[in-house]
Amino acid sequence: MSFDIAIVGAGIAGASLAAAIGDRARVLLLEGEERPGYHATGRSAAFWSETYGGPHIQPLTTASGPMLQAGGYLDPLGAVHIGRDEDAAAIEALLDEFAATPVALSAVDPQPLIPGLRAEWTLGVGEPTCAYIDVARLHGDYLQQATRSGTRIESGARLEAASRQAGVWRIETEHGRSFEATILVDAAGAWADEVATRCGVAPIGITPYRRTMVQLQTDPAAPATLPFVIDVNGGFYFKPEAGGRLWLSPHDEHPVPAHDVAAEELDVAIAIDRLERAVDWRVVRVERRWAGLRSFAPDRLPVYGSAESCFFWFAGQGGFGIQTAPAAARIGAALLLDTAMPDGIDAARYAPSRFKR
């Protein structure tokens, strides 16, 4: 079958883009797994933070906020970045980094905000706009919107090879299914470079990294009013979950081949050790442990745009692909369909042409 645009990858990136363009083009959405969102989208820590990813990602996150809020995907959480006396420079750097942006940050005393916080954690920066994201509903709604607009979704259709012939991409997937499309979009996340290679396009160095998460039962239980807590030096973060549980990450990044990752025991132990150095709670048990893949381009900015032969990159979203999905989808749609770019977004900073080949 022939389509205008074939999108490889049905995680949050591919699903949001298909939803944005499906009513204006014949779209095919190819997913290698039996269900979309298995590797990264379905394993997200599920928060929206305007500081996450730094000031170059902030415009995408901020632009996505009203769309996520209007759709009812955000619930209040609030965040506190914490540090010790020796972290004063890092605290000041965080405040300075976002001083010229619309992000609301302020110096706070973290002690009354985080029960059980150890005495040496004396410094804090409050980020009141931080919120939970209902990731499953957001991703599901994007897929439903894409389907309603006519997008064809093929699961269990891992791309094996693609070649450009007579102005058309001829796409071969596993189990012998073949498709044609004028434009091929690489939204394959951790597999983005692999997909490019299979299409005869030079990879740009998008590297997958493993990130560890654990769900803990603690004594005392994590209060429902607990904010999202982040070590200003990037050593850990944790947030409350239903039933007094706690989600904790050691904020690790381990470069790995793209595959179905699992949490390593050492990383789980490191996470718990860092938590116990921050609060005086006792860890009763580890109830769940998992890992997800984050994928970054060499400069750690996402890659949106055409490279060559109607091959379109929509990848490298790191750990902020969900919180920036609405704005990213609008950028992708504007570039693919030659429509107006969202206000306040400089798409050139995310173009694949910034990498020298």
Salt bridges, closest charged atoms under 4 A:
ASP4 OD1 - ARG26 NH2 2.91
ASP23 OD1 - ARG24 NE 3.49
GLU33 OE2 - HIS39 NE2 2.64
GLU33 OE2 - ARG158 NH2 3.40
GLU86 OE2 - ARG84 NE 3.83
ASP87 OD2 - ARG84 NE 3.41
GLU127 OE1 - HIS81 NE2 2.87
ASP134 OD2 - ARG137 NE 3.56
ASP141 OD2 - ARG137 NH1 3.47
GLU154 OE2 - ARG152 NH2 2.62
GLU154 OE1 - ARG177 NH1 2.70
GLU160 OE1 - ARG198 NH1 3.77
GLU180 OE2 - ARG170 NH1 2.06
GLU194 OE2 - ARG198 NH2 2.94
ASP219 OD2 - ARG282 NH2 3.50
GLU241 OE2 - LYS239 NZ 2.52
ASP252 OD1 - ARG211 NE 3.63
ASP252 OD2 - HIS254 NE2 3.32
GLU253 OE2 - ARG211 NH2 3.71
GLU253 OE2 - ARG294 NH2 3.19
GLU253 OE2 - ARG300 NH2 2.87
ASP260 OD1 - ARG43 NH2 2.65
GLU265 OE2 - ARG289 NH1 2.70
ASP267 OD2 - ARG210 NH2 2.93
ASP267 OD1 - HIS254 NE2 3.08
ASP273 OD2 - ARG277 NE 2.85
GLU287 OE2 - ARG245 NH2 2.81
ASP299 OD2 - ARG354 NE 2.56
